[in-house]
Amino acid sequence: GSFSSPESNLPSVQLEQGKAETLPDLNAKALDEDWDDIPPSSALEVISEEEAVQIIAEPLLPIQSSTLRDYVDHSETLEKLVHLGVDLSQVEKRQKAGQLLLTLDFEKDIKKILLFLKDVGVEDNQLGPFLTKNPYILAEDLESLETRVAYLKSKKFGKSEIAQMVSRAPYLLLFSVERLDNRLGFFKNELGLSAKKTKDLVIRLPRLLTGKLEPVKENLQVCQIELGFQRNEIQQIVYKTPKILTASKKRLKQTFDYLHNIMGIPHHMLTRFPQVFNSKLLRIRERHMFLAFLGRAQYDPAQPSYISLDQLVSLPDEVFCTEMAKASMQDFEKFLKTL
């Protein structure tokens, strides 16, 4: 039978009675950070992806069993979720998610959310992985979910864009309209972007709407104060390469230091090719040193043997050697052994 009622004749499991209380929607004026700092208190609590990943789950249902697997045979709900492709071993690592699943009834509680997700555009084969990452959506009120999607539509996000965002940032729909609105406003104002460009930015990196804002603010400060980029340059860099907003500050500084101070690349060139910041520093260093060794490390577009930063980092080794370094792979491999 289903696990929806605590009176079942199954091992005595302490199920949370009644529906856990949902937190009231954030007041539009409330600061985002306050929201991030509320300690999780309810199974339905909205938490960001980073927080969810960091949560160390309490042992699940400690009385009888430490794993949801043991309940699959007795619970139609769990059985159906497994068929859908939900990975229970991952779900039970998330705070209170295991207990939550045991209180839900597939037909009554879960089916409508699955139909909603399909309607939003989550592919059938993605439903399992989606619920593995965000089981909490199963406890959300359907009307609230629909309101959030309607809000995104009102901001001119297209159907396929919303589907892409929800699939890539599974926690997105746990956030209130106020929170989403605050977020979009933050990126628009902080970066001085048009509404359309702000939209493009979060379509490409939807977790900007779900993650914490502190690291983003810090990275913007690093770019301006420590790396010395102008506001309009930062705007272009972030728009071309949104990942810079969530990159590790240490890596950002090390990569900049090497490109600017050792390779001599000026700020305006880095603004044109910000994707270099997404590359591994080791790769940049190895290739630059090889080119320098061959006397070909020329990054000035005005010079005839100009090497574009974009190609320096994006070309596969073979092509880099033949096209850029005018050398063989063997030469490159031999050179790397000398480092």
PLY file of the C-alpha trace (Angstrom):
ply
format ascii 1.0
element vertex 339
property float x
property float y
property float z
element edge 338
property int vertex1
property int vertex2
end_header
0.00 0.00 0.00
0.93 3.61 -0.17
2.96 5.27 2.54
0.61 8.19 2.78
-0.92 7.29 6.13
1.06 6.87 9.34
-1.33 4.09 10.50
0.00 1.66 7.88
1.12 -1.73 9.18
4.68 -1.03 8.07
7.71 -0.59 10.33
6.98 2.17 12.81
8.20 5.30 11.09
7.82 8.68 12.71
6.18 10.64 9.94
5.79 14.37 10.27
2.14 14.96 11.04
0.21 17.27 8.79
1.62 19.50 6.11
4.79 21.36 7.04
4.24 25.06 7.11
5.37 26.96 4.04
7.23 30.17 4.71
5.31 33.29 3.77
6.44 34.84 0.53
9.19 37.36 0.94
8.19 40.94 1.26
9.33 42.59 -1.96
11.45 45.05 0.00
13.15 42.37 2.06
16.75 41.96 1.16
17.76 38.83 -0.65
20.53 38.06 1.77
18.16 37.85 4.72
16.28 35.20 2.83
19.48 33.24 2.23
20.33 33.38 5.92
17.13 31.87 7.29
18.07 28.43 8.68
16.07 25.62 7.06
13.16 24.82 9.34
10.60 23.09 7.21
10.58 20.31 4.64
9.05 22.82 2.28
11.64 25.48 2.98
13.03 27.07 -0.13
16.78 26.72 -0.28
19.35 27.58 -2.92
21.16 24.93 -4.90
24.46 25.68 -3.14
22.87 25.31 0.27
21.14 22.12 -0.76
24.40 20.60 -1.91
26.11 21.53 1.35
23.44 20.19 3.65
24.51 17.04 5.42
21.36 15.01 5.81
20.28 13.79 9.22
20.11 10.00 9.26
16.83 9.18 7.59
14.09 7.38 9.53
16.57 6.21 12.12
14.18 3.85 13.95
14.08 1.09 11.38
16.23 1.88 8.40
18.83 4.28 7.13
17.82 4.02 3.50
14.71 4.77 1.46
15.43 1.67 -0.64
14.04 -0.48 2.20
10.66 1.20 1.77
10.36 0.85 -1.99
8.68 -2.56 -1.82
6.04 -1.23 0.56
5.46 2.16 -0.98
3.74 2.57 -4.30
4.84 6.22 -4.34
8.54 5.39 -3.99
8.23 2.56 -6.49
6.73 4.90 -9.09
9.38 7.55 -8.44
12.11 4.93 -8.97
10.46 3.97 -12.28
10.55 7.63 -13.26
14.31 7.62 -12.72
14.49 9.33 -9.31
17.71 8.34 -7.54
16.60 7.73 -3.94
20.18 7.39 -2.68
20.72 11.02 -3.70
17.34 12.23 -2.43
17.94 10.92 1.07
21.09 13.05 1.35
18.93 16.16 1.11
17.55 17.53 4.35
14.12 16.13 5.23
13.53 15.06 1.62
13.21 11.37 2.52
10.57 12.01 5.16
8.77 14.30 2.73
8.52 11.60 0.03
7.15 9.11 2.55
4.25 11.43 3.37
3.19 12.01 -0.23
0.67 10.06 -2.26
1.57 9.56 -5.93
-1.91 10.00 -7.38
-2.99 12.80 -5.06
0.19 14.85 -4.56
2.81 14.00 -7.14
1.00 13.42 -10.41
-0.22 17.02 -10.74
3.34 18.36 -10.20
4.69 15.99 -12.88
2.02 17.16 -15.33
2.87 20.76 -14.44
6.61 20.17 -15.05
5.86 18.50 -18.40
3.67 21.44 -19.30
6.51 23.83 -18.44
8.70 21.87 -20.85
10.77 19.48 -18.72
11.36 16.44 -20.98
10.00 13.05 -19.87
13.48 11.60 -19.51
14.50 14.60 -17.39
11.72 14.28 -14.79
13.63 11.70 -12.73
16.92 13.66 -12.64
14.95 16.86 -11.96
13.16 15.40 -8.89
16.42 13.85 -7.68
17.91 17.35 -7.56
14.79 19.08 -6.27
12.37 16.73 -4.48
10.98 19.72 -2.53
8.95 20.86 -5.52
6.58 17.94 -4.84
5.39 19.72 -1.71
4.81 23.08 -3.39
1.36 24.46 -3.93
0.47 24.10 -7.61
-1.04 27.57 -7.76
2.19 29.16 -6.49
4.18 27.29 -9.12
1.83 28.46 -11.86
2.06 32.06 -10.59
5.88 31.95 -10.85
5.76 30.67 -14.41
3.18 33.33 -15.28
5.54 35.95 -13.83
8.41 34.77 -16.08
6.06 34.88 -19.08
5.04 38.43 -18.11
8.74 39.36 -18.25
8.74 38.16 -21.87
10.59 34.87 -21.31
9.48 32.49 -24.07
8.15 28.97 -23.39
11.33 27.23 -24.54
13.48 29.68 -22.55
11.52 28.96 -19.37
11.82 25.21 -20.03
15.59 25.55 -20.46
15.95 27.65 -17.29
13.85 25.33 -15.13
15.73 22.26 -16.38
19.14 23.82 -15.79
18.31 25.44 -12.43
15.91 22.97 -10.79
15.39 25.18 -7.71
14.15 28.12 -9.76
10.44 27.51 -9.25
10.78 27.27 -5.45
11.37 31.02 -5.33
8.61 33.54 -4.85
7.72 36.10 -7.51
9.17 38.82 -5.22
12.47 37.01 -5.02
12.66 36.49 -8.79
11.74 40.12 -9.34
14.38 41.33 -6.85
16.96 39.19 -8.59
16.24 40.41 -12.10
16.26 43.97 -10.76
19.60 43.41 -9.06
21.36 42.26 -12.25
19.72 44.93 -14.36
20.75 47.77 -12.02
24.10 46.46 -10.83
25.32 45.83 -14.39
23.40 48.63 -16.06
21.89 46.21 -18.57
18.75 46.65 -20.61
15.77 44.44 -19.73
16.47 42.33 -22.82
20.15 41.83 -21.97
19.30 40.99 -18.35
16.92 38.36 -19.68
19.59 36.91 -22.00
22.02 36.77 -19.09
19.79 34.67 -16.83
18.65 32.44 -19.69
22.28 31.50 -20.23
23.05 31.10 -16.50
19.72 30.57 -14.71
21.40 29.69 -11.42
22.06 33.43 -11.06
18.42 33.58 -9.97
18.78 30.79 -7.39
22.26 31.13 -5.90
23.46 33.55 -3.24
24.15 37.15 -4.18
27.18 37.69 -1.91
29.72 35.89 -4.18
28.32 37.75 -7.20
28.77 41.13 -5.49
32.28 40.15 -4.41
33.27 39.13 -7.94
31.98 42.42 -9.34
34.10 44.24 -6.74
37.17 42.14 -7.58
36.78 42.99 -11.29
36.50 46.70 -10.57
38.84 47.30 -7.64
41.47 44.57 -7.85
41.59 43.90 -11.59
40.97 47.48 -12.60
38.21 47.06 -15.20
35.90 50.01 -15.96
32.16 49.65 -15.33
31.34 49.44 -19.05
34.07 46.79 -19.50
32.66 44.71 -16.64
29.23 45.00 -18.26
30.59 43.57 -21.53
32.64 40.85 -19.81
29.72 39.60 -17.73
27.30 39.75 -20.63
29.62 37.65 -22.81
30.70 35.28 -20.03
28.13 35.17 -17.20
30.08 32.42 -15.40
32.56 35.06 -14.25
29.96 36.15 -11.71
30.13 32.81 -9.92
33.78 31.89 -10.58
36.25 31.43 -7.76
37.77 34.80 -6.85
41.18 33.26 -6.38
41.13 31.72 -9.87
39.87 34.94 -11.39
42.77 36.90 -9.86
45.42 34.30 -10.78
44.23 34.09 -14.39
44.09 37.87 -14.72
47.53 38.24 -13.18
49.03 35.83 -15.70
47.24 37.25 -18.75
47.80 40.90 -17.88
51.12 40.98 -16.06
53.00 38.12 -17.69
51.51 37.92 -21.18
51.00 41.69 -21.33
47.36 41.59 -22.47
45.69 45.00 -21.92
42.27 45.41 -20.31
40.49 46.26 -23.56
41.66 42.98 -25.14
40.52 40.96 -22.13
37.16 42.71 -22.43
36.91 41.54 -26.04
37.76 37.90 -25.17
36.52 37.32 -21.61
36.06 33.59 -22.27
39.78 33.23 -21.43
38.74 33.55 -17.78
36.85 30.27 -18.10
39.97 28.43 -19.24
42.33 26.49 -17.04
45.34 28.59 -16.14
47.63 25.60 -16.77
46.46 25.42 -20.38
46.99 29.17 -20.92
50.44 28.97 -19.35
51.63 25.90 -21.28
50.50 27.32 -24.61
51.86 30.81 -23.94
55.24 29.44 -22.87
55.46 27.23 -25.96
54.65 30.21 -28.22
57.17 32.38 -26.33
59.79 29.64 -26.75
59.12 29.64 -30.51
59.10 33.46 -30.64
55.43 33.47 -31.70
53.73 34.89 -28.56
52.24 37.88 -30.35
48.87 39.06 -29.00
48.66 42.48 -30.63
46.03 42.47 -33.43
48.01 45.17 -35.25
50.93 42.76 -35.78
51.08 40.29 -38.69
51.60 37.09 -36.65
48.75 37.95 -34.25
47.43 35.12 -32.05
43.84 35.65 -30.88
43.19 34.92 -27.21
40.01 33.15 -28.12
41.86 30.66 -30.33
44.74 30.38 -27.90
42.42 28.78 -25.33
39.71 27.15 -27.45
41.56 25.23 -30.16
42.30 21.54 -29.59
46.03 20.75 -29.10
46.52 19.39 -32.64
45.07 22.51 -34.28
46.82 24.85 -31.84
50.15 23.28 -32.79
49.73 23.29 -36.56
47.84 26.60 -36.98
49.12 28.80 -34.16
52.52 27.44 -33.18
53.41 26.15 -36.67
54.92 23.13 -34.92
54.14 19.44 -34.45
52.37 17.79 -31.53
55.63 15.95 -30.80
57.45 19.31 -30.43
54.78 20.53 -28.04
54.83 17.33 -25.95
58.61 17.41 -25.81
58.52 21.05 -24.71
55.97 20.34 -21.94
58.32 17.72 -20.47
60.94 20.43 -19.96
58.63 22.57 -17.80
0 1
1 2
2 3
3 4
4 5
5 6
6 7
7 8
8 9
9 10
10 11
11 12
12 13
13 14
14 15
15 16
16 17
17 18
18 19
19 20
20 21
21 22
22 23
23 24
24 25
25 26
26 27
27 28
28 29
29 30
30 31
31 32
32 33
33 34
34 35
35 36
36 37
37 38
38 39
39 40
40 41
41 42
42 43
43 44
44 45
45 46
46 47
47 48
48 49
49 50
50 51
51 52
52 53
53 54
54 55
55 56
56 57
57 58
58 59
59 60
60 61
61 62
62 63
63 64
64 65
65 66
66 67
67 68
68 69
69 70
70 71
71 72
72 73
73 74
74 75
75 76
76 77
77 78
78 79
79 80
80 81
81 82
82 83
83 84
84 85
85 86
86 87
87 88
88 89
89 90
90 91
91 92
92 93
93 94
94 95
95 96
96 97
97 98
98 99
99 100
100 101
101 102
102 103
103 104
104 105
105 106
106 107
107 108
108 109
109 110
110 111
111 112
112 113
113 114
114 115
115 116
116 117
117 118
118 119
119 120
120 121
121 122
122 123
123 124
124 125
125 126
126 127
127 128
128 129
129 130
130 131
131 132
132 133
133 134
134 135
135 136
136 137
137 138
138 139
139 140
140 141
141 142
142 143
143 144
144 145
145 146
146 147
147 148
148 149
149 150
150 151
151 152
152 153
153 154
154 155
155 156
156 157
157 158
158 159
159 160
160 161
161 162
162 163
163 164
164 165
165 166
166 167
167 168
168 169
169 170
170 171
171 172
172 173
173 174
174 175
175 176
176 177
177 178
178 179
179 180
180 181
181 182
182 183
183 184
184 185
185 186
186 187
187 188
188 189
189 190
190 191
191 192
192 193
193 194
194 195
195 196
196 197
197 198
198 199
199 200
200 201
201 202
202 203
203 204
204 205
205 206
206 207
207 208
208 209
209 210
210 211
211 212
212 213
213 214
214 215
215 216
216 217
217 218
218 219
219 220
220 221
221 222
222 223
223 224
224 225
225 226
226 227
227 228
228 229
229 230
230 231
231 232
232 233
233 234
234 235
235 236
236 237
237 238
238 239
239 240
240 241
241 242
242 243
243 244
244 245
245 246
246 247
247 248
248 249
249 250
250 251
251 252
252 253
253 254
254 255
255 256
256 257
257 258
258 259
259 260
260 261
261 262
262 263
263 264
264 265
265 266
266 267
267 268
268 269
269 270
270 271
271 272
272 273
273 274
274 275
275 276
276 277
277 278
278 279
279 280
280 281
281 282
282 283
283 284
284 285
285 286
286 287
287 288
288 289
289 290
290 291
291 292
292 293
293 294
294 295
295 296
296 297
297 298
298 299
299 300
300 301
301 302
302 303
303 304
304 305
305 306
306 307
307 308
308 309
309 310
310 311
311 312
312 313
313 314
314 315
315 316
316 317
317 318
318 319
319 320
320 321
321 322
322 323
323 324
324 325
325 326
326 327
327 328
328 329
329 330
330 331
331 332
332 333
333 334
334 335
335 336
336 337
337 338
